[in-house]
Amino acid sequence: MSFDSRQFLDTITESPGVYRMLDEQGETLYVGKARRLKARLASYFRGTLNTKTQALVSRIADIQVTVTNSETEALLLEQTLIKEQRPPYNILLRDDKSYPFVFVTDRHPYPALEYKRARTRHGDGRYLGPYPSSGAVRESLSLMQKIFRIRNCEDSVFAHRSRPCLQYQIGRCSAPCVGYIDEDDYRRDLEHAVQCLEGKSEMVTQELTRDMEAASQALDFEEAARLRDQIQQLRQLQQRQFVDTGSGDADIFALASRPGALCISVLSVRGGRLLGARHHTPSNGLDLTPDTLLGDFISQYYLGQAREIPAEIITSHALTDTDLIARALETRAGKRVRVTARVRGHRAQWQELARTNAEQQLSSQLASQSQLAQRFAALGDALSLERVPARLECFDISHSHGEATVASCVVFDANGPRKSDYRRFNIKNIEAGDDYAAMRQALTRRFKRLKDGEGEAPDLLIVDGGKGQLNMAREVFAELGVEGVGLIGVAKGTTRKAGLETLFIETPDRTLDLDTSSPALHLLQHIRDESHRFAITGHRTRRDKARRTSTLQDIPGVGPRRRRELLRFFGGLQGVRQASREELARVPGISATLAESIHRALHG
């Protein structure tokens, strides 16, 4: 069976990460990294490819992805996987080659930052590095030239300039070749760039902050603005890396489940560095709770096989028998082993990464072509339809105590979620909290357009709700004369537990009970949950729209002193807006909780 790229891409996230292309035997063909996984992977299946890339794509049987926090972390993981697996389509570097460095000569009054390869360092200047690749060196040089305006021309070109070049015109050089900056100021900028390359950017930022405040007090606002821009650019370089922490050995287990499917992702961290992720899809025939299932899986993972047991095991759910499992692992490993679900700092980031990877893998699993076909066929059989339904639409309502009510419409077809056909309806002019009126307005707007020839009619319409919402849909159909569309109402059971839903078919008097293992029920639960998610996202976006224009003065807990610290730390309000939650928490006087509030207020 050939690889279905369209189906696969529909389930992939836009987050940064690493992907592995596998052949039919499960062997790794290629390992790559991406700032946006979906966009990068999509490029392999559209447009013109060269001959070698076409040969690679033709051999793909599966693609595995690992989501990371940033592109930097993706790069670190990519290099680890390439070194371990040595895929045939990756460039494999030999260890005996010369390594790339950033070089600063001590024989010129205005030294440049130069790219240089060397097996040994000579006494003709400073060598910064080595770097893992030439691309890493060139990226570092580009950043330093952009921030500190260090020259990048050859000495022979420098010696014969009579006017500034284009680099000066675009703000990437201070033009020392024509005397636009004196030697002391240039050396100071160069030293700042070198310190940043050596990992001392925080020290440089503090010095620039003092200079910015001094320039502002001296009414030299142009210089203060230039320093502010440098500070903001440096803050972007100082994002904390939660995967490459330099210390810590741990395995992180995360369980994600949906009706009819589950996935356990295992992330391995050694020496503080993420080595990769593995995904497992064990059966849950006994319908165990997530904590029990995860505990049983971990016991078999280590005690049933000869695997290295790290000093720490982090789980997405608190285990039922944590102490028992820890003692058993300690006996096997001959050392203390910590098993916990309560973690903070970078360990919490590892835990969240494992959850993200489990959810990503589960989405791909649920959207597989064979499973979808089975579920659609089962739904047709359960409803005694003459033919298998080809298009399902599901509507849901979301609001906060009647505020910013939004209705969602999601669409599933034989390929799974058809996101290009998703729609949201901002509900207006109804009584706050009236879900029936909201459903009426959304269905009326949707099916009026259908009667006018816009869009494609569904075979089945599913409404998230009980008899009331089903009756509302029936009234709309009667008013608009809609025919040929089946109706299903999905009402949560008394305990609101998945699998105990009540299904109303066409009328409130006709109910259908499906077994919790029924693929038809799993399909209805899947589209219902997706509609719920899409509605909540739209509601939150609408509700929080005003917050995106908030200023620091509007944020509870941020008084004059904290505003001053934030602006000073990031060089201005724009820098504060661009900061992540972790960066905000680094500001003196800003706790993690307050950082979360600030980020939410500025971004929604």
C-alpha atoms as one frame of an Amber mdcrd trajectory, in Angstrom:
protein
   0.000   0.000   0.000   1.482   3.355  -1.046   2.038   6.148   1.455  -0.967
   8.505   1.610   0.700  11.898   1.918  -2.555  13.877   1.917  -4.006  11.904
   4.794  -0.751  12.129   6.722  -0.363  15.897   6.277  -3.892  16.521   7.545
  -2.808  15.288  10.981   0.570  17.020  11.297   1.158  19.996  13.562   2.737
  23.322  12.586   5.068  23.073  15.609   8.848  22.669  15.295  10.234  19.158
  15.441  12.102  16.297  13.811  10.802  13.800  11.264  12.086  10.363  10.257
  11.215   8.890   6.875  10.978   5.085   6.966  10.911   2.429   4.245   8.753
  -0.701   4.112  11.131  -2.551   6.431  10.943   0.223   9.023  14.514   1.352
   8.359  15.240   5.072   8.561  15.813   6.658   5.154  16.203  10.280   6.198
  16.112  12.439   9.337  15.242  16.113   9.053  14.273  19.059  11.221  11.720
  21.794  10.637  10.584  25.021  12.209   7.071  24.149  10.967   6.675  20.420
  10.508   3.572  20.551   8.341   4.962  23.092   5.894   8.305  21.288   5.604
   6.808  17.834   5.064   4.260  19.179   2.596   7.115  20.441   0.417   8.150
  16.834  -0.326   4.785  16.060  -1.914   4.154  19.100  -4.069   6.091  21.091
  -6.646   9.198  20.089  -8.584  11.725  17.865  -6.829  15.198  16.933  -7.962
  15.966  13.354  -8.958  17.458  12.283  -5.622  14.594  13.715  -3.607  12.106
  11.964  -5.895  13.939   8.691  -5.262  13.694   9.281  -1.498   9.973  10.108
  -1.606   9.231   7.039  -3.743  10.594   4.773  -0.983   8.642   6.332   1.913
   6.307   3.900   3.664   5.844   5.889   6.884   6.940   9.130   8.537   7.449
   9.479  12.298   7.597  12.929  13.894   8.830  14.181  17.264   7.572  17.601
  18.349  10.048  19.917  20.129   9.808  23.281  21.858  11.934  25.114  19.315
  13.882  24.709  16.106  17.100  24.723  18.131  15.954  21.684  20.051  14.909
  20.071  16.771  18.427  20.609  15.437  19.999  19.017  18.500  17.710  16.006
  18.237  18.220  15.732  14.490  21.986  15.515  14.902  21.649  12.908  17.630
  19.436  10.716  15.438  21.658  11.098  12.382  24.719  10.088  14.386  22.964
   7.053  15.845  21.042   5.815  12.804  23.231   7.072   9.927  20.373   7.295
   7.371  21.489   6.783   3.760  19.946  10.049   2.496  21.554  12.283   5.147
  24.957  13.894   4.817  27.291  11.937   7.119  30.316  13.876   8.365  33.573
  12.079   9.121  35.189  12.738  12.468  38.654  13.427  11.024  37.626  16.533
   9.088  38.523  20.094   9.990  35.943  21.863  12.138  34.359  25.257  11.489
  35.151  28.158  13.833  34.382  31.843  14.146  37.731  33.605  13.947  38.723
  37.083  15.180  42.181  38.236  14.110  44.415  40.272  16.404  46.345  41.783
  13.451  43.826  44.389  12.287  42.524  47.550  13.999  38.952  46.728  12.870
  38.737  42.916  12.906  35.930  41.072  11.167  34.109  38.015  12.407  35.305
  35.358   9.978  34.307  31.813   9.083  37.335  29.547   9.289  38.060  25.827
   9.229  41.002  24.532  11.216  42.231  21.239  12.608  44.274  23.079  15.225
  44.057  26.598  16.575  46.965  28.891  15.756  48.153  31.886  17.747  46.977
  34.486  15.238  43.744  35.441  16.990  40.712  34.070  18.820  38.888  30.942
  17.688  35.283  30.578  18.851  33.859  27.093  18.518  34.088  24.527  17.071
  30.562  24.522  15.646  28.695  21.393  14.530  28.234  22.629  10.958  29.125
  25.418   8.600  25.481  26.468   8.602  25.614  27.024  12.358  28.658  29.279
  11.951  27.126  31.327   9.154  23.872  31.745  11.083  25.790  32.958  14.148
  27.815  35.394  12.061  24.675  36.761  10.420  23.042  37.374  13.799  26.069
  39.139  15.258  26.470  41.338  12.170  22.793  42.236  12.302  22.802  43.099
  16.012  26.250  44.702  16.432  27.008  45.840  12.856  30.352  44.059  12.599
  31.995  44.137   9.179  32.140  40.971   7.060  34.291  42.114   4.134  37.761
  40.900   3.175  40.749  42.937   4.385  41.661  43.773   0.775  38.180  45.201
   0.164  38.266  47.090   3.468  41.578  48.752   2.583  40.320  50.201  -0.708
  36.875  51.525   0.229  36.216  55.224  -0.274  32.530  55.203   0.630  30.255
  52.877   2.628  28.989  49.710   0.974  25.470  48.264   0.863  25.929  46.549
   4.251  26.075  49.980   5.869  23.009  51.138   3.967  20.898  48.227   5.312
  22.148  48.664   8.866  24.477  45.652   9.045  27.799  47.438   9.267  28.996
  50.592  11.043  31.346  51.454   8.120  34.731  51.477   9.908  36.368  51.392
   6.476  35.530  55.098   5.957  35.867  56.203   9.581  32.168  56.355  10.498
  33.011  54.705  13.840  36.178  55.092  15.881  38.352  52.145  16.851  37.329
  52.055  20.537  33.596  51.990  19.779  34.080  49.332  17.120  36.174  47.199
  19.495  33.439  47.532  22.094  30.801  46.275  19.644  33.108  43.463  18.574
  33.697  42.423  22.182  29.947  42.336  22.786  29.514  40.061  19.778  32.291
  37.747  20.986  30.776  37.589  24.475  27.429  36.612  22.989  29.072  33.847
  20.964  30.704  32.653  24.194  27.315  32.410  25.916  27.572  35.643  27.919
  24.661  37.439  26.273  22.947  38.185  29.592  25.980  40.164  30.755  25.991
  42.066  27.451  22.285  42.790  27.759  22.691  44.242  31.238  25.501  46.514
  30.035  23.454  47.668  27.046  20.487  48.337  29.332  22.624  50.653  31.469
  23.891  52.405  28.342  20.324  52.805  27.039  19.179  54.431  30.276  22.204
  56.745  30.264  21.546  57.754  26.653  17.913  58.420  27.459  18.802  60.617
  30.442  21.251  62.514  28.226  18.383  63.078  25.740  20.244  61.109  23.064
  17.091  59.331  21.989  18.462  58.058  18.692  21.238  56.167  20.485  18.769
  54.956  23.132  16.499  53.569  20.402  19.435  51.784  18.736  20.411  50.181
  22.044  16.785  49.240  22.715  16.653  47.370  19.400  19.850  45.527  20.270
  18.421  44.513  23.644  15.244  43.169  22.063  17.209  41.153  19.525  19.429
  39.722  22.243  16.419  38.722  24.330  15.211  36.649  21.407  18.541  34.812
  21.463  18.230  34.089  25.163  15.190  31.830  25.040  15.737  29.074  27.549
  16.282  25.619  26.064  14.353  23.051  28.062  15.593  19.959  26.257  19.322
  20.618  26.227  19.788  21.384  29.948  23.207  19.817  30.332  22.200  17.382
  33.085  19.550  14.848  33.993  18.747  11.281  32.947  15.046  10.506  32.616
  12.427   8.638  30.645   9.118  10.453  30.235   5.914   8.506  29.627   2.739
  10.212  28.386  -0.572   8.548  27.649  -3.165  10.000  25.283  -6.468   8.287
  24.669  -9.676   8.768  22.735 -12.584   6.431  22.174 -11.246   3.339  20.457
  -7.578   4.293  20.482  -4.702   5.156  22.777  -1.005   5.959  22.478   1.870
   5.979  24.945   4.890   8.087  23.963   8.245   7.551  25.636  10.826  10.351
  25.510  14.387   9.527  26.561  16.626  12.217  28.036  20.276  11.518  28.801
  22.739  14.096  30.038  19.961  16.663  29.808  19.550  16.133  26.066  16.513
  14.688  24.314  17.544  11.588  22.391  14.237  10.835  20.720  10.717   9.528
  21.135   9.060   6.149  20.662   5.339   5.578  20.350   3.412   2.499  21.495
  -0.223   1.568  20.949  -1.037  -1.190  23.459  -4.538  -2.636  23.612  -6.761
  -1.817  26.564  -9.128  -4.771  26.521  -9.889  -4.461  30.218 -10.750  -0.749
  29.936  -8.205   0.178  32.607  -7.962   3.742  33.866  -5.055   5.807  32.441
  -3.023   5.682  35.678  -3.368   1.893  35.987  -2.685   1.267  32.317   0.403
   3.478  32.362   1.707   1.743  35.495   1.285  -1.701  33.908   2.993  -0.503
  30.731   6.006   0.919  32.610   6.387  -2.300  34.592   6.490  -4.372  31.398
   8.690  -1.827  29.630  11.528  -2.201  32.164  10.953  -5.415  34.077   9.860
  -7.515  31.116  12.817  -6.536  28.954  16.502  -5.740  29.407  16.396  -1.941
  29.254  18.516   0.714  30.904  16.649   2.229  33.857  17.383   5.950  34.309
  17.514   7.760  37.617  14.139   9.392  37.021  10.877   8.340  35.400   8.312
  11.067  34.734   4.698  10.224  33.881   1.792  12.214  32.498  -0.563  10.675
  35.077   0.079   9.973  38.747   0.416   6.165  38.972  -1.710   4.062  41.290
   1.275   2.000  42.533   4.057   4.573  42.304   5.977   3.353  45.368   5.722
  -0.304  44.368   6.959   0.344  40.847   9.811   2.513  42.132  10.976  -0.178
  44.559  10.887  -2.852  41.856  12.902  -0.672  39.488  15.429   0.142  42.215
  15.910  -3.564  42.843  16.520  -4.216  39.154  18.773  -1.176  38.584  20.699
  -1.316  41.865  20.268   2.419  42.393  17.674   4.921  43.527  14.945   5.526
  40.949  12.438   8.363  41.267   8.981   7.881  39.717   6.818  10.992  39.693
   4.176  12.982  37.827   4.740  16.175  39.839   7.603  18.080  38.229   8.622
  21.683  37.694  10.985  23.699  35.507  12.592  21.944  32.570  11.215  18.562
  33.723   7.722  19.956  33.334   8.681  20.943  29.802   9.831  17.378  29.093
   6.511  16.133  30.439   4.558  18.534  28.228   6.613  17.497  25.179   5.753
  13.858  25.827   2.055  14.739  26.049   2.258  16.700  22.791   3.950  13.816
  21.005   1.393  11.313  22.306  -1.499  13.494  21.113   0.177  14.011  17.734
   0.750  10.295  17.235  -2.805   9.493  18.324  -4.232  11.970  15.807  -2.288
  10.278  13.017  -3.437   6.875  14.238  -7.105   7.868  14.325  -6.927   9.401
  10.859  -5.497   6.308   9.188  -7.388   5.417   6.028  -8.260   1.847   6.992
  -9.625   2.764  10.409 -11.721   5.616   9.020 -13.226   3.370   6.368 -14.123
   0.817   9.033 -15.787   3.474  11.203 -17.803   4.998   8.374 -19.006   1.529
   7.302 -19.942   0.676  10.899 -21.938   3.902  11.212 -23.834   3.124   8.025
 -24.675  -0.352   9.360 -25.723   0.982  12.787 -28.147   3.448  11.173 -29.354
   0.901   8.584 -28.454   3.239   5.735 -28.583   2.095   2.126 -25.102   3.457
   1.503 -22.139   4.467   3.630 -22.320   8.200   4.496 -19.675  10.227   2.697
 -19.878  13.528   4.570 -20.664  14.250   8.238 -21.179  17.690   9.783 -21.293
  18.378  13.506 -22.393  21.577  15.285 -21.558  22.683  18.833 -21.998  25.857
  20.908 -19.441  27.454  23.249 -19.621  30.522  25.522 -18.720  31.745  29.016
 -21.931  32.506  30.891 -23.428  33.743  27.639 -20.441  35.901  26.691 -18.917
  35.726  23.183 -21.066  32.826  21.993 -19.584  30.905  19.068 -21.009  27.969
  17.096 -18.724  25.549  15.306 -19.264  23.358  12.273 -16.712  20.629  11.595
 -16.748  18.269   8.628 -15.525  14.675   8.319 -15.341  12.683   5.107 -13.665
   9.441   4.082 -10.262  11.113   4.626 -11.063  12.245   8.160 -11.341  15.880
   9.292 -11.859  18.170   6.292 -10.535  21.338   7.855 -10.921  23.487   4.767
 -14.690  23.152   5.235 -14.717  23.969   8.968 -16.766  27.056   9.834 -17.380
  29.211  12.902 -20.430  31.410  13.471 -20.281  34.391  15.820 -23.731  34.354
  17.440 -25.426  37.728  17.955 -28.748  39.198  19.069 -29.861  36.344  21.310
 -30.447  36.107  25.039 -27.214  35.338  26.856 -26.820  31.627  27.482 -29.663
  30.506  25.176 -27.977  27.526  23.493 -31.124  26.605  21.566 -31.361  30.037
  19.947 -27.616  29.893  19.201 -28.012  26.513  17.502 -31.004  27.804  15.527
 -29.034  30.816  14.275 -25.992  28.763  13.283 -28.004  26.064  11.462 -30.156
  28.657   9.720 -27.106  30.527   8.432 -25.419  27.311   7.306 -28.384  25.776
   5.483 -29.641  29.032   3.979 -26.327  29.199   2.166 -26.772  25.587   1.109
 -30.224  26.369  -0.317 -28.632  29.267  -2.218 -26.216  26.846  -3.837 -23.201
  27.480  -1.578 -21.276  24.495  -0.302 -21.890  20.761  -0.221 -24.764  19.085
   1.643 -23.893  16.569   4.368 -25.290  13.056   4.470 -25.619  13.294   8.254
 -25.930  16.289  10.557 -24.798  15.694  14.159 -25.693  18.143  16.921 -23.917
  18.042  20.270 -26.878  18.009  22.638 -30.023  16.120  23.558 -33.657  16.304
  22.541 -33.834  20.114  22.603 -31.002  20.644  20.153 -32.285  17.854  17.909
 -35.750  19.448  17.830 -34.169  22.809  16.984 -32.411  21.220  13.996 -35.669
  19.617  12.873 -37.446  23.004  13.019 -34.743  24.674  10.923 -34.926  21.888
   8.331 -38.717  22.238   8.162 -38.550  26.026   7.787 -35.942  25.898   5.017
 -37.253  22.771   3.303 -34.020  20.807   3.753 -34.368  17.187   2.633 -32.069
  14.194   2.325 -29.937  15.029   5.385 -30.024  12.606   8.333 -30.124  13.921
  11.911 -28.347  12.621  15.016 -28.318  14.159  18.487 -25.499  13.150  20.819
 -26.364  13.680  24.505 -23.848  13.028  27.271 -24.817  10.402  29.816 -25.570
  11.146  33.441 -21.906  10.672  34.405 -20.683  12.495  31.241 -18.267   9.598
  30.700 -17.272   8.722  27.138 -19.120   5.638  25.954 -22.316   6.351  27.888
 -23.786   8.849  25.417 -27.412   8.673  24.335 -27.951   8.868  20.583 -31.194
  10.303  19.187 -31.841   9.321  15.568 -34.053  11.721  13.574 -36.564  12.189
  16.429 -36.344  12.374  20.244 -38.409   9.190  20.453 -35.903   7.032  18.586
 -32.728   6.262  20.496 -29.783   4.049  19.619 -27.507   2.260  22.089 -24.080
   1.355  20.785 -21.484  -0.718  22.589 -18.528   1.239  23.950 -16.242  -0.700
  21.571 -18.344   0.150  18.493 -16.365   1.858  15.702 -19.535   3.771  14.798
 -19.717   5.255  18.311 -16.014   6.088  18.177 -16.542   8.033  14.949 -19.424
  10.013  16.451 -17.385  10.722  19.590 -14.416  11.801  17.491 -16.373  14.322
  15.420 -18.248  15.524  18.515 -14.984  16.128  20.396 -13.448  17.881  17.393
 -16.500  20.148  17.107 -16.268  20.917  20.824 -12.570  21.782  20.514 -13.140
  23.992  17.487 -16.010  25.838  19.199 -13.995  26.463  22.384 -11.034  27.773
  20.385 -13.256  30.189  18.499 -14.993  31.333  21.665 -11.719  32.017  23.457
 -10.359  33.905  20.471 -13.438  36.107  20.358 -13.577  36.592  24.130  -9.905
  37.476  24.413  -9.732  39.735  21.373  -9.739  42.868  23.518  -6.856  41.538
  25.584  -4.530  41.540  22.616  -4.501  45.317  22.700  -3.979  45.456  26.454
  -1.230  47.574  27.898   0.761  46.721  30.992  -1.324  49.185  33.011  -4.399
  47.025  32.489  -2.878  43.823  33.898  -3.705  43.008  37.534  -0.587  42.627
  39.664   1.620  44.741  37.400   2.234  48.014  39.161   4.630  50.855  38.319
   7.696  49.044  39.642   7.040  45.820  37.738   6.161  47.752  34.571   9.476
  49.550  34.868  11.358  46.246  35.349   9.606  44.669  32.358  10.321  47.586
  30.055  13.901  47.801  31.266  14.508  44.061  30.872  13.105  43.839  27.324
  13.939  47.339  26.113  10.328  48.411  25.562   6.735  47.244  25.221   7.383
  45.551  21.896  10.003  43.355  23.530   7.578  42.455  26.310   4.949  41.439
  23.739   7.456  39.208  21.930   8.624  37.472  25.111   7.581  33.943  26.001
   6.158  32.959  29.379   9.535  31.573  30.460  11.339  34.773  29.473   8.812
  36.922  31.371   9.393  34.829  34.492  13.087  35.735  34.378  12.346  39.400
  35.072  13.019  40.371  38.716   9.759  40.455  40.657   7.777  38.457  38.084
   6.655  35.010  39.263   5.720  32.171  36.935   2.039  32.725  37.743   2.238
  36.446  37.021   4.223  35.749  33.837   1.383  33.516  32.686  -1.133  36.300
  33.416   0.936  38.877  31.537   1.384  36.618  28.517  -2.311  35.763  28.442
  -3.291  39.433  28.734  -1.039  40.456  25.864  -1.765  37.520  23.576  -5.156
  36.159  24.589
